[in-house]
């Protein structure tokens, strides 16, 4: 991705969760754990000792810097942090982490992990790329990874961890088109970053596929891949945190007839879930990044499914590779084929969604995984 897309710092609200597992996506069997968050504080850091499994592991420190909002954001920071915790548990490494509360802290926080003598440092989020790349160039003996970006010009000690969420979002769009009663669905993003609009691309393409296959005419509000400058995004100086602004974005879509909402906006997306809950069953939603029935369980009754990406698995593998001297700068790309992305179970809607629609979605998933069906997106890898 080109850094020219980068605008304001990616932000997410800090909300508290408990440990639980994200169940397998229909037709994939993939699993991805939902994390236990770190204690929230502004630009706070902490370290955890590793189990004494081997001298190499005991001497190895894996570290992480969050995007704004910290590690308990119900979204990508939190799921990535779970990968760090899993590495401590499964590999016996030690860890250190630091939470960011503003974009101005990124470079300082990454440097604090350098000073902590970390062996690998992982930046979570598209907006950490500049700080990670700069630190990697200055510290060629430390390995780095960045979640949700493949920065151009990065040195050989930087590994991108990226996800073709357009593939799984396509399935969500097909589901939305099959379940809408009004004939109109809607999506909005936090900001027009490639890691956001890739979801919206896939969602719109999935609706288009349903219209093609079924002769339907479901409309998508908030996003047209052919006219990205007209997309709907949260109007706030904290577009991934501000739930009230996200609620307004959702209400704008509902006022135009949307009865299925697909927010791609971190905690600002919970505003859409609030709108759905207040509708007494008239409005439903689909979550992103992780299984919303795990990360935002209080809204499970309005979530038909979620589009997840297995950031915890990718993070743990990057740490394992670094520990075993197998680190590579080759990007990890999560796809339906390798179970790096997928859709979560239907949970409360399992009995409501028709069996034939489920079967169609499973068949489409198989085609995408096999490469016989392509889902276009400018943000795909």
Secondary structure, DSSP 8 states (H G I E B T S, - for coil): --GGG--S-----------EEE---TTT---EEE-------TT-EEEE----S-HHHHT-EEEEEEEET-S-SSSHHHHHHHHHHHHHHHH--EEEEEEESSGGGHHHHHHHHHHTT-SEEEEESGGGHHHHHHHHHH-TTSEEEEET---TT--TTEEEEEE-HHHHHHHHHHHHHHH-SSSEEEEEESS--HHHHHHHHHHHHHHHHHHHHH----EEES--TT-GGG--B--STTTTT-HHHHHHHHHHHHHTT--EEEEESGGGGHHHHHHHHTTTTS-EEEEEES-HHHHTGGGGGGEEEEEEE-HHHHHHHHHHHHHTT----S-EEE-TTTTSEEE---GGGTTTS-HHHHHHHHHHHHHHHHTSS----TT--
